[in-house]
Amino acid sequence: MIGDFNIRDSIWDPNFPHHSHYSQDLFDIANFFHLKLSRPTKQISTRYSDNQQDSNLIIDLMFLRPESSEYNNHIIHPNLRLTSDHTSLTVNILIFEEQILLRRCMLIKNSDEENKFVNKLIEKIKEMNTSYIHNESILEQIVQEFASNMERTWYKYSKIVNITKHSKEWWNNHY
């Protein structure tokens, strides 16, 4: 969460002697989204006054997730303000390569295969003998057996489909 919050406060501006009651509201909102006030790599003003009598301010702030590597690592760029009285704030966010699935197994909703899959699972559940479960290892064995049956049944009735931008119907009577 980044922006010009127009709140002066001694919490982020050491040249300002007072604490604003609006700051707590801002912190409450940020906290709701699990964000904390991020400190820049070098603390400098973010708004520059055209009037020599007025002081420069720190009112542009960045709130980030404290567990992120970007936290307390953003940069204020006073040289990029051009005609604006505000500076730019930047942060480098690492983007990791993501494995995108191109194929997956699926059952078509309300299809014969889906009905057969569900019926077979119900049948396997009914066949399960749970009368001899006396300890954790026997329970684990029964659960593993059921999981294996479920996986075999899934692959028996599901089919492999290619994922495309049209794979999921998104426009329906509700939209």
N, CA and C atoms as an extended XYZ file, in Angstrom:
525
Properties=species:S:1:pos:R:3:atomname:S:1:resname:S:1:resid:I:1 pbc="F F F"
N         0.875       -1.148        0.000 N   MET     1
C         0.000        0.000        0.000 CA  MET     1
C         0.923        1.210        0.000 C   MET     1
N         0.817        1.990       -1.066 N   ILE     2
C         1.717        3.122       -1.241 CA  ILE     2
C         0.885        4.345       -1.569 C   ILE     2
N         1.280        5.494       -1.050 N   GLY     3
C         0.562        6.689       -1.457 CA  GLY     3
C         0.933        7.928       -0.691 C   GLY     3
N         0.306        9.000       -1.123 N   ASP     4
C         0.403       10.295       -0.461 CA  ASP     4
C        -0.728       10.328        0.564 C   ASP     4
N        -0.404       10.086        1.819 N   PHE     5
C        -1.429        9.977        2.853 CA  PHE     5
C        -1.752       11.321        3.502 C   PHE     5
N        -0.960       12.357        3.183 N   ASN     6
C        -1.195       13.706        3.713 CA  ASN     6
C        -1.331       13.738        5.232 C   ASN     6
N        -0.567       12.907        5.904 N   ILE     7
C        -0.576       12.892        7.370 CA  ILE     7
C         0.851       13.178        7.835 C   ILE     7
N         0.986       14.223        8.596 N   ARG     8
C         2.292       14.517        9.192 CA  ARG     8
C         2.328       13.844       10.555 C   ARG     8
N         3.443       13.201       10.859 N   ASP     9
C         3.565       12.505       12.141 CA  ASP     9
C         5.029       12.309       12.483 C   ASP     9
N         5.315       12.404       13.766 N   SER    10
C         6.691       12.211       14.253 CA  SER    10
C         7.150       10.760       14.101 C   SER    10
N         6.213        9.844       13.902 N   ILE    11
C         6.573        8.428       13.727 CA  ILE    11
C         7.449        8.257       12.489 C   ILE    11
N         7.120        8.929       11.383 N   TRP    12
C         7.898        8.785       10.156 CA  TRP    12
C         8.658       10.040        9.744 C   TRP    12
N         8.393       11.144       10.401 N   ASP    13
C         9.111       12.381       10.076 CA  ASP    13
C         9.770       12.924       11.335 C   ASP    13
N        11.068       12.711       11.486 N   PRO    14
C        11.752       13.157       12.702 CA  PRO    14
C        11.764       14.677       12.864 C   PRO    14
N        11.485       15.428       11.794 N   ASN    15
C        11.458       16.896       11.873 CA  ASN    15
C        10.100       17.437       12.304 C   ASN    15
N         9.132       16.547       12.446 N   PHE    16
C         7.798       16.968       12.874 CA  PHE    16
C         7.620       16.571       14.341 C   PHE    16
N         7.277       17.515       15.225 N   PRO    17
C         7.291       17.223       16.668 CA  PRO    17
C         6.036       16.560       17.232 C   PRO    17
N         5.000       16.321       16.432 N   HIS    18
C         3.725       15.860       16.991 CA  HIS    18
C         3.304       14.511       16.417 C   HIS    18
N         2.405       13.891       17.177 N   HIS    19
C         1.790       12.637       16.742 CA  HIS    19
C         0.360       12.957       16.334 C   HIS    19
N        -0.065       12.447       15.170 N   SER    20
C        -1.411       12.701       14.666 CA  SER    20
C        -2.350       11.557       15.032 C   SER    20
N        -3.582       11.897       15.403 N   HIS    21
C        -4.557       10.843       15.705 CA  HIS    21
C        -4.979       10.097       14.437 C   HIS    21
N        -4.758       10.671       13.254 N   TYR    22
C        -5.069        9.992       11.996 CA  TYR    22
C        -4.097        8.839       11.719 C   TYR    22
N        -2.923        8.928       12.290 N   SER    23
C        -1.928        7.879       12.076 CA  SER    23
C        -2.429        6.531       12.554 C   SER    23
N        -3.096        6.515       13.705 N   GLN    24
C        -3.586        5.250       14.241 CA  GLN    24
C        -4.614        4.624       13.311 C   GLN    24
N        -5.476        5.451       12.710 N   ASP    25
C        -6.446        4.930       11.734 CA  ASP    25
C        -5.717        4.308       10.547 C   ASP    25
N        -4.675        4.987       10.083 N   LEU    26
C        -3.894        4.470        8.956 CA  LEU    26
C        -3.225        3.146        9.325 C   LEU    26
N        -2.652        3.079       10.535 N   PHE    27
C        -2.019        1.833       10.984 CA  PHE    27
C        -3.046        0.712       11.142 C   PHE    27
N        -4.240        1.031       11.594 N   ASP    28
C        -5.296        0.022       11.741 CA  ASP    28
C        -5.697       -0.556       10.375 C   ASP    28
N        -5.819        0.315        9.385 N   ILE    29
C        -6.154       -0.148        8.039 CA  ILE    29
C        -5.036       -1.038        7.495 C   ILE    29
N        -3.805       -0.579        7.634 N   ALA    30
C        -2.659       -1.363        7.148 CA  ALA    30
C        -2.592       -2.706        7.870 C   ALA    30
N        -2.808       -2.690        9.161 N   ASN    31
C        -2.755       -3.907        9.969 CA  ASN    31
C        -3.814       -4.909        9.521 C   ASN    31
N        -4.976       -4.420        9.123 N   PHE    32
C        -6.047       -5.284        8.627 CA  PHE    32
C        -5.560       -6.103        7.427 C   PHE    32
N        -4.695       -5.504        6.605 N   PHE    33
C        -4.149       -6.183        5.430 CA  PHE    33
C        -2.783       -6.816        5.717 C   PHE    33
N        -2.414       -6.914        6.999 N   HIS    34
C        -1.147       -7.510        7.451 CA  HIS    34
C         0.057       -6.744        6.901 C   HIS    34
N        -0.063       -5.428        6.855 N   LEU    35
C         1.008       -4.567        6.370 CA  LEU    35
C         1.542       -3.703        7.498 C   LEU    35
N         2.803       -3.340        7.393 N   LYS    36
C         3.452       -2.462        8.375 CA  LYS    36
C         4.148       -1.339        7.619 C   LYS    36
N         4.351       -0.234        8.310 N   LEU    37
C         5.061        0.894        7.722 CA  LEU    37
C         6.485        0.472        7.391 C   LEU    37
N         6.858        0.646        6.140 N   SER    38
C         8.198        0.288        5.680 CA  SER    38
C         9.092        1.524        5.766 C   SER    38
N        10.296        1.336        6.214 N   ARG    39
C        11.267        2.434        6.279 CA  ARG    39
C        12.109        2.410        5.007 C   ARG    39
N        12.339        3.573        4.397 N   PRO    40
C        13.161        3.593        3.190 CA  PRO    40
C        14.628        3.332        3.503 C   PRO    40
N        15.396        3.038        2.467 N   THR    41
C        16.838        2.813        2.669 CA  THR    41
C        17.515        4.086        3.151 C   THR    41
N        16.989        5.239        2.732 N   LYS    42
C        17.486        6.538        3.206 CA  LYS    42
C        16.280        7.432        3.441 C   LYS    42
N        16.110        7.904        4.673 N   GLN    43
C        14.943        8.709        5.037 CA  GLN    43
C        15.156       10.147        4.580 C   GLN    43
N        14.371       10.569        3.571 N   ILE    44
C        14.400       11.951        3.099 CA  ILE    44
C        12.973       12.394        2.830 C   ILE    44
N        12.796       13.662        2.570 N   SER    45
C        11.459       14.210        2.319 CA  SER    45
C        10.849       13.589        1.070 C   SER    45
N         9.515       13.530        1.083 N   THR    46
C         8.801       12.996       -0.075 CA  THR    46
C         7.943       14.063       -0.745 C   THR    46
N         7.757       15.197       -0.077 N   ARG    47
C         7.038       16.323       -0.669 CA  ARG    47
C         7.876       17.566       -0.455 C   ARG    47
N         8.104       18.282       -1.549 N   TYR    48
C         8.950       19.474       -1.497 CA  TYR    48
C         8.105       20.713       -1.730 C   TYR    48
N         8.267       21.685       -0.863 N   SER    49
C         7.482       22.913       -0.928 CA  SER    49
C         8.131       23.914       -1.880 C   SER    49
N         7.273       24.612       -2.629 N   ASP    50
C         7.757       25.691       -3.497 CA  ASP    50
C         8.037       26.951       -2.696 C   ASP    50
N         7.431       27.044       -1.534 N   ASN    51
C         7.575       28.219       -0.673 CA  ASN    51
C         8.744       27.998        0.292 C   ASN    51
N         9.679       28.916        0.319 N   GLN    52
C        10.860       28.788        1.187 CA  GLN    52
C        10.486       28.792        2.674 C   GLN    52
N         9.335       29.402        3.030 N   GLN    53
C         8.917       29.442        4.439 CA  GLN    53
C         8.387       28.081        4.927 C   GLN    53
N         7.884       27.284        4.008 N   ASP    54
C         7.335       25.973        4.379 CA  ASP    54
C         8.432       24.917        4.329 C   ASP    54
N         8.351       23.988        5.247 N   SER    55
C         9.349       22.915        5.263 CA  SER    55
C         8.922       21.783        4.328 C   SER    55
N         9.895       21.018        3.920 N   ASN    56
C         9.605       19.812        3.147 CA  ASN    56
C         9.036       18.759        4.091 C   ASN    56
N         8.246       17.855        3.536 N   LEU    57
C         7.500       16.918        4.380 CA  LEU    57
C         7.772       15.468        4.004 C   LEU    57
N         7.446       14.598        4.937 N   ILE    58
C         7.399       13.163        4.654 CA  ILE    58
C         5.943       12.752        4.847 C   ILE    58
N         5.227       12.669        3.724 N   ILE    59
C         3.805       12.291        3.782 CA  ILE    59
C         3.471       11.173        2.799 C   ILE    59
N         4.437       10.825        1.946 N   ASP    60
C         4.261        9.699        1.031 CA  ASP    60
C         4.871        8.483        1.715 C   ASP    60
N         4.066        7.465        1.894 N   LEU    61
C         4.486        6.317        2.699 CA  LEU    61
C         4.268        5.012        1.945 C   LEU    61
N         4.961        3.990        2.417 N   MET    62
C         4.822        2.656        1.842 CA  MET    62
C         4.598        1.663        2.983 C   MET    62
N         3.562        0.861        2.838 N   PHE    63
C         3.267       -0.197        3.797 CA  PHE    63
C         3.435       -1.531        3.073 C   PHE    63
N         4.226       -2.414        3.665 N   LEU    64
C         4.513       -3.709        3.052 CA  LEU    64
C         4.357       -4.816        4.088 C   LEU    64
N         4.371       -6.037        3.625 N   ARG    65
C         4.351       -7.187        4.549 CA  ARG    65
C         5.708       -7.275        5.231 C   ARG    65
N         5.724       -7.321        6.547 N   PRO    66
C         7.015       -7.316        7.260 CA  PRO    66
C         7.881       -8.542        7.008 C   PRO    66
N         7.285       -9.656        6.560 N   GLU    67
C         8.078      -10.858        6.307 CA  GLU    67
C         8.709      -10.844        4.908 C   GLU    67
N         8.380       -9.838        4.102 N   SER    68
C         8.916       -9.783        2.730 CA  SER    68
C        10.323       -9.191        2.721 C   SER    68
N        11.092       -9.570        1.716 N   SER    69
C        12.454       -9.036        1.591 CA  SER    69
C        12.430       -7.558        1.203 C   SER    69
N        11.311       -7.087        0.685 N   GLU    70
C        11.183       -5.690        0.286 CA  GLU    70
C        10.968       -4.755        1.474 C   GLU    70
N        10.506       -5.313        2.583 N   TYR    71
C        10.181       -4.510        3.766 CA  TYR    71
C        11.417       -3.746        4.242 C   TYR    71
N        11.226       -2.465        4.549 N   ASN    72
C        12.308       -1.560        4.981 CA  ASN    72
C        13.415       -1.484        3.933 C   ASN    72
N        13.017       -1.562        2.680 N   ASN    73
C        14.020       -1.605        1.618 CA  ASN    73
C        13.559       -0.839        0.379 C   ASN    73
N        12.670        0.137        0.568 N   HIS    74
C        12.251        0.922       -0.602 CA  HIS    74
C        13.097        2.187       -0.717 C   HIS    74
N        13.006        2.814       -1.881 N   ILE    75
C        13.867        3.960       -2.180 CA  ILE    75
C        12.998        5.173       -2.520 C   ILE    75
N        13.427        6.333       -2.014 N   ILE    76
C        12.784        7.606       -2.341 CA  ILE    76
C        13.682        8.303       -3.369 C   ILE    76
N        13.075        8.786       -4.461 N   HIS    77
C        13.838        9.382       -5.565 CA  HIS    77
C        13.495       10.862       -5.724 C   HIS    77
N        14.146       11.756       -5.000 N   PRO    78
C        13.825       13.184       -5.148 CA  PRO    78
C        14.166       13.737       -6.537 C   PRO    78
N        15.106       13.130       -7.221 N   ASN    79
C        15.500       13.605       -8.552 CA  ASN    79
C        14.497       13.221       -9.639 C   ASN    79
N        13.511       12.383       -9.329 N   LEU    80
C        12.523       11.964      -10.323 CA  LEU    80
C        11.209       12.728      -10.227 C   LEU    80
N        11.166       13.779       -9.430 N   ARG    81
C         9.888       14.456       -9.226 CA  ARG    81
C         9.507       15.396      -10.352 C   ARG    81
N        10.431       15.785      -11.192 N   LEU    82
C        10.186       16.647      -12.350 CA  LEU    82
C         9.341       17.858      -11.947 C   LEU    82
N         8.124       17.991      -12.482 N   THR    83
C         7.294       19.163      -12.160 CA  THR    83
C         6.407       18.933      -10.940 C   THR    83
N         6.410       17.745      -10.415 N   SER    84
C         5.592       17.428       -9.247 CA  SER    84
C         6.272       17.919       -7.972 C   SER    84
N         5.492       18.138       -6.953 N   ASP    85
C         6.078       18.479       -5.649 CA  ASP    85
C         6.297       17.223       -4.803 C   ASP    85
N         5.959       16.052       -5.361 N   HIS    86
C         6.165       14.778       -4.665 CA  HIS    86
C         7.235       13.956       -5.370 C   HIS    86
N         7.960       13.180       -4.596 N   THR    87
C         8.983       12.298       -5.145 CA  THR    87
C         8.371       10.948       -5.504 C   THR    87
N         9.128       10.174       -6.218 N   SER    88
C         8.721        8.802       -6.516 CA  SER    88
C         9.277        7.880       -5.442 C   SER    88
N         8.510        6.887       -5.097 N   LEU    89
C         8.960        5.829       -4.198 CA  LEU    89
C         8.976        4.545       -5.008 C   LEU    89
N        10.047        3.783       -4.905 N   THR    90
C        10.112        2.523       -5.636 CA  THR    90
C        10.556        1.402       -4.705 C   THR    90
N        10.176        0.217       -5.108 N   VAL    91
C        10.599       -0.980       -4.399 CA  VAL    91
C        10.781       -2.072       -5.441 C   VAL    91
N        11.816       -2.851       -5.301 N   ASN    92
C        12.035       -3.983       -6.196 CA  ASN    92
C        11.351       -5.203       -5.610 C   ASN    92
N        10.440       -5.751       -6.364 N   ILE    93
C         9.717       -6.946       -5.933 CA  ILE    93
C        10.204       -8.103       -6.791 C   ILE    93
N        10.746       -9.107       -6.136 N   LEU    94
C        11.236      -10.273       -6.861 CA  LEU    94
C        10.064      -11.080       -7.401 C   LEU    94
N        10.165      -11.443       -8.660 N   ILE    95
C         9.143      -12.281       -9.281 CA  ILE    95
C         9.797      -13.612       -9.599 C   ILE    95
N         9.265      -14.653       -9.005 N   PHE    96
C         9.833      -15.974       -9.181 CA  PHE    96
C         9.157      -16.675      -10.354 C   PHE    96
N         9.940      -17.472      -11.034 N   GLU    97
C         9.397      -18.243      -12.139 CA  GLU    97
C         8.336      -19.199      -11.608 C   GLU    97
N         7.255      -19.291      -12.329 N   GLU    98
C         6.149      -20.131      -11.888 CA  GLU    98
C         5.912      -21.230      -12.911 C   GLU    98
N         5.663      -22.415      -12.421 N   GLN    99
C         5.342      -23.537      -13.283 CA  GLN    99
C         3.863      -23.447      -13.627 C   GLN    99
N         3.541      -23.285      -14.886 N   ILE   100
C         2.158      -23.169      -15.309 CA  ILE   100
C         1.729      -24.498      -15.924 C   ILE   100
N         0.681      -25.064      -15.363 N   LEU   101
C         0.174      -26.340      -15.860 CA  LEU   101
C        -0.493      -26.147      -17.215 C   LEU   101
N        -0.186      -27.016      -18.123 N   LEU   102
C        -0.804      -26.973      -19.443 CA  LEU   102
C        -1.823      -28.084      -19.622 C   LEU   102
N        -1.740      -29.079      -18.752 N   ARG   103
C        -2.675      -30.212      -18.806 CA  ARG   103
C        -3.047      -30.597      -17.383 C   ARG   103
N        -4.227      -31.156      -17.238 N   ARG   104
C        -4.626      -31.670      -15.930 CA  ARG   104
C        -5.704      -32.725      -16.109 C   ARG   104
N        -5.892      -33.505      -15.058 N   CYS   105
C        -6.962      -34.501      -15.050 CA  CYS   105
C        -8.203      -33.853      -14.460 C   CYS   105
N        -9.329      -34.152      -15.071 N   MET   106
C       -10.559      -33.575      -14.537 CA  MET   106
C       -11.757      -34.452      -14.856 C   MET   106
N       -12.797      -34.205      -14.106 N   LEU   107
C       -14.095      -34.816      -14.365 CA  LEU   107
C       -15.044      -33.698      -14.783 C   LEU   107
N       -15.809      -33.947      -15.801 N   ILE   108
C       -16.787      -32.955      -16.233 CA  ILE   108
C       -17.988      -33.035      -15.306 C   ILE   108
N       -18.379      -31.871      -14.791 N   LYS   109
C       -19.480      -31.801      -13.833 CA  LYS   109
C       -20.749      -32.407      -14.424 C   LYS   109
N       -21.417      -33.245      -13.616 N   ASN   110
C       -22.680      -33.908      -13.966 CA  ASN   110
C       -22.546      -34.904      -15.125 C   ASN   110
N       -21.336      -35.336      -15.405 N   SER   111
C       -21.127      -36.321      -16.479 CA  SER   111
C       -21.309      -37.736      -15.924 C   SER   111
N       -21.403      -38.716      -16.827 N   ASP   112
C       -21.475      -40.121      -16.417 CA  ASP   112
C       -20.223      -40.516      -15.645 C   ASP   112
N       -19.074      -40.006      -16.088 N   GLU   113
C       -17.810      -40.329      -15.412 CA  GLU   113
C       -17.806      -39.808      -13.979 C   GLU   113
N       -18.330      -38.594      -13.786 N   GLU   114
C       -18.388      -38.045      -12.432 CA  GLU   114
C       -19.291      -38.896      -11.548 C   GLU   114
N       -20.438      -39.287      -12.065 N   ASN   115
C       -21.365      -40.134      -11.304 CA  ASN   115
C       -20.729      -41.477      -10.969 C   ASN   115
N       -20.039      -42.079      -11.940 N   LYS   116
C       -19.371      -43.367      -11.693 CA  LYS   116
C       -18.280      -43.209      -10.638 C   LYS   116
N       -17.522      -42.121      -10.723 N   PHE   117
C       -16.454      -41.856       -9.744 CA  PHE   117
C       -17.035      -41.742       -8.333 C   PHE   117
N       -18.066      -40.936       -8.174 N   VAL   118
C       -18.684      -40.743       -6.855 CA  VAL   118
C       -19.275      -42.054       -6.347 C   VAL   118
N       -19.977      -42.783       -7.185 N   ASN   119
C       -20.578      -44.056       -6.776 CA  ASN   119
C       -19.513      -45.070       -6.367 C   ASN   119
N       -18.412      -45.112       -7.100 N   LYS   120
C       -17.321      -46.038       -6.768 CA  LYS   120
C       -16.708      -45.668       -5.415 C   LYS   120
N       -16.540      -44.369       -5.157 N   LEU   121
C       -16.005      -43.951       -3.851 CA  LEU   121
C       -16.955      -44.330       -2.721 C   LEU   121
N       -18.228      -44.125       -2.928 N   ILE   122
C       -19.220      -44.508       -1.909 CA  ILE   122
C       -19.148      -46.002       -1.649 C   ILE   122
N       -19.035      -46.766       -2.705 N   GLU   123
C       -18.911      -48.226       -2.592 CA  GLU   123
C       -17.668      -48.596       -1.777 C   GLU   123
N       -16.533      -47.952       -2.060 N   LYS   124
C       -15.281      -48.243       -1.344 CA  LYS   124
C       -15.391      -47.847        0.138 C   LYS   124
N       -16.078      -46.760        0.410 N   ILE   125
C       -16.268      -46.339        1.812 CA  ILE   125
C       -17.118      -47.364        2.555 C   ILE   125
N       -18.155      -47.855        1.921 N   LYS   126
C       -19.029      -48.848        2.550 CA  LYS   126
C       -18.286      -50.161        2.815 C   LYS   126
N       -17.321      -50.480        1.944 N   GLU   127
C       -16.549      -51.720        2.088 CA  GLU   127
C       -15.491      -51.630        3.186 C   GLU   127
N       -15.198      -50.442        3.622 N   MET   128
C       -14.122      -50.285        4.611 CA  MET   128
C       -14.507      -50.921        5.946 C   MET   128
N       -13.591      -51.706        6.475 N   ASN   129
C       -13.797      -52.314        7.785 CA  ASN   129
C       -13.025      -51.471        8.805 C   ASN   129
N       -13.759      -50.758        9.626 N   THR   130
C       -13.123      -49.901       10.632 CA  THR   130
C       -13.284      -50.457       12.049 C   THR   130
N       -13.783      -51.680       12.160 N   SER   131
C       -14.053      -52.250       13.488 CA  SER   131
C       -12.777      -52.613       14.244 C   SER   131
N       -11.663      -52.766       13.545 N   TYR   132
C       -10.429      -53.194       14.217 CA  TYR   132
C        -9.429      -52.045       14.418 C   TYR   132
N        -9.905      -50.807       14.355 N   ILE   133
C        -8.992      -49.670       14.577 CA  ILE   133
C        -8.774      -49.529       16.086 C   ILE   133
N        -7.553      -49.908       16.521 N   HIS   134
C        -7.226      -49.839       17.941 CA  HIS   134
C        -6.064      -48.897       18.228 C   HIS   134
N        -5.386      -48.492       17.168 N   ASN   135
C        -4.267      -47.577       17.389 CA  ASN   135
C        -4.053      -46.712       16.149 C   ASN   135
N        -3.144      -45.796       16.296 N   GLU   136
C        -2.882      -44.814       15.248 CA  GLU   136
C        -2.328      -45.447       13.965 C   GLU   136
N        -1.488      -46.445       14.091 N   SER   137
C        -0.880      -47.051       12.898 CA  SER   137
C        -1.916      -47.798       12.059 C   SER   137
N        -2.895      -48.438       12.705 N   ILE   138
C        -3.963      -49.116       11.954 CA  ILE   138
C        -4.838      -48.068       11.244 C   ILE   138
N        -5.138      -46.982       11.943 N   LEU   139
C        -5.904      -45.905       11.329 CA  LEU   139
C        -5.159      -45.348       10.114 C   LEU   139
N        -3.866      -45.119       10.267 N   GLU   140
C        -3.041      -44.608        9.161 CA  GLU   140
C        -3.068      -45.574        7.974 C   GLU   140
N        -3.005      -46.876        8.249 N   GLN   141
C        -3.048      -47.888        7.196 CA  GLN   141
C        -4.375      -47.832        6.433 C   GLN   141
N        -5.480      -47.702        7.148 N   ILE   142
C        -6.803      -47.628        6.514 CA  ILE   142
C        -6.929      -46.355        5.682 C   ILE   142
N        -6.442      -45.257        6.210 N   VAL   143
C        -6.506      -43.984        5.473 CA  VAL   143
C        -5.671      -44.070        4.197 C   VAL   143
N        -4.466      -44.643        4.279 N   GLN   144
C        -3.611      -44.790        3.098 CA  GLN   144
C        -4.258      -45.686        2.048 C   GLN   144
N        -4.884      -46.765        2.509 N   GLU   145
C        -5.572      -47.678        1.590 CA  GLU   145
C        -6.719      -46.952        0.874 C   GLU   145
N        -7.481      -46.163        1.630 N   PHE   146
C        -8.576      -45.404        1.031 CA  PHE   146
C        -8.043      -44.375        0.027 C   PHE   146
N        -6.957      -43.693        0.391 N   ALA   147
C        -6.359      -42.697       -0.512 CA  ALA   147
C        -5.897      -43.357       -1.807 C   ALA   147
N        -5.295      -44.517       -1.704 N   SER   148
C        -4.860      -45.244       -2.910 CA  SER   148
C        -6.045      -45.634       -3.777 C   SER   148
N        -7.107      -46.137       -3.147 N   ASN   149
C        -8.324      -46.484       -3.889 CA  ASN   149
C        -8.913      -45.263       -4.577 C   ASN   149
N        -8.941      -44.153       -3.869 N   MET   150
C        -9.491      -42.929       -4.424 CA  MET   150
C        -8.661      -42.455       -5.619 C   MET   150
N        -7.338      -42.529       -5.510 N   GLU   151
C        -6.467      -42.110       -6.604 CA  GLU   151
C        -6.656      -43.007       -7.838 C   GLU   151
N        -6.703      -44.310       -7.619 N   ARG   152
C        -6.923      -45.232       -8.737 CA  ARG   152
C        -8.269      -44.956       -9.408 C   ARG   152
N        -9.288      -44.734       -8.597 N   THR   153
C       -10.625      -44.456       -9.125 CA  THR   153
C       -10.629      -43.130       -9.882 C   THR   153
N        -9.949      -42.141       -9.361 N   TRP   154
C        -9.858      -40.842      -10.035 CA  TRP   154
C        -9.265      -41.002      -11.441 C   TRP   154
N        -8.137      -41.694      -11.527 N   TYR   155
C        -7.480      -41.856      -12.824 CA  TYR   155
C        -8.268      -42.760      -13.774 C   TYR   155
N        -9.101      -43.623      -13.214 N   LYS   156
C        -9.922      -44.487      -14.053 CA  LYS   156
C       -11.020      -43.675      -14.755 C   LYS   156
N       -11.640      -42.740      -14.048 N   TYR   157
C       -12.784      -42.018      -14.585 CA  TYR   157
C       -12.481      -40.602      -15.086 C   TYR   157
N       -11.375      -40.023      -14.670 N   SER   158
C       -11.055      -38.666      -15.130 CA  SER   158
C       -10.370      -38.728      -16.490 C   SER   158
N       -10.285      -37.586      -17.120 N   LYS   159
C        -9.585      -37.546      -18.399 CA  LYS   159
C        -8.602      -36.381      -18.388 C   LYS   159
N        -7.547      -36.506      -19.193 N   ILE   160
C        -6.539      -35.459      -19.288 CA  ILE   160
C        -7.023      -34.438      -20.313 C   ILE   160
N        -7.012      -33.161      -19.895 N   VAL   161
C        -7.433      -32.083      -20.790 CA  VAL   161
C        -6.332      -31.032      -20.868 C   VAL   161
N        -6.278      -30.351      -21.983 N   ASN   162
C        -5.360      -29.227      -22.151 CA  ASN   162
C        -6.004      -27.987      -21.543 C   ASN   162
N        -5.222      -27.224      -20.806 N   ILE   163
C        -5.725      -26.004      -20.194 CA  ILE   163
C        -5.504      -24.857      -21.187 C   ILE   163
N        -6.582      -24.159      -21.498 N   THR   164
C        -6.514      -22.996      -22.384 CA  THR   164
C        -7.250      -21.843      -21.723 C   THR   164
N        -7.234      -20.689      -22.370 N   LYS   165
C        -7.951      -19.552      -21.796 CA  LYS   165
C        -9.453      -19.786      -21.793 C   LYS   165
N        -9.924      -20.773      -22.537 N   HIS   166
C       -11.355      -21.076      -22.596 CA  HIS   166
C       -11.719      -22.308      -21.759 C   HIS   166
N       -10.786      -22.805      -20.958 N   SER   167
C       -11.018      -24.040      -20.219 CA  SER   167
C       -12.128      -23.935      -19.198 C   SER   167
N       -12.256      -22.790      -18.547 N   LYS   168
C       -13.268      -22.650      -17.512 CA  LYS   168
C       -14.345      -21.687      -17.976 C   LYS   168
N       -15.563      -22.126      -17.913 N   GLU   169
C       -16.667      -21.270      -18.296 CA  GLU   169
C       -16.836      -20.225      -17.198 C   GLU   169
N       -16.689      -18.964      -17.530 N   TRP   170
C       -16.788      -17.914      -16.519 CA  TRP   170
C       -18.034      -17.073      -16.706 C   TRP   170
N       -18.639      -17.102      -17.872 N   TRP   171
C       -19.820      -16.295      -18.108 CA  TRP   171
C       -21.041      -17.203      -17.974 C   TRP   171
N       -21.861      -16.910      -16.989 N   ASN   172
C       -23.059      -17.737      -16.810 CA  ASN   172
C       -24.226      -16.834      -16.417 C   ASN   172
N       -25.353      -17.396      -16.024 N   ASN   173
C       -26.551      -16.612      -15.714 CA  ASN   173
C       -26.386      -15.693      -14.525 C   ASN   173
N       -25.370      -15.942      -13.677 N   HIS   174
C       -25.176      -15.112      -12.494 CA  HIS   174
C       -24.432      -13.823      -12.811 C   HIS   174
N       -23.809      -13.709      -13.979 N   TYR   175
C       -22.992      -12.526      -14.317 CA  TYR   175
C       -23.646      -11.695      -15.392 C   TYR   175
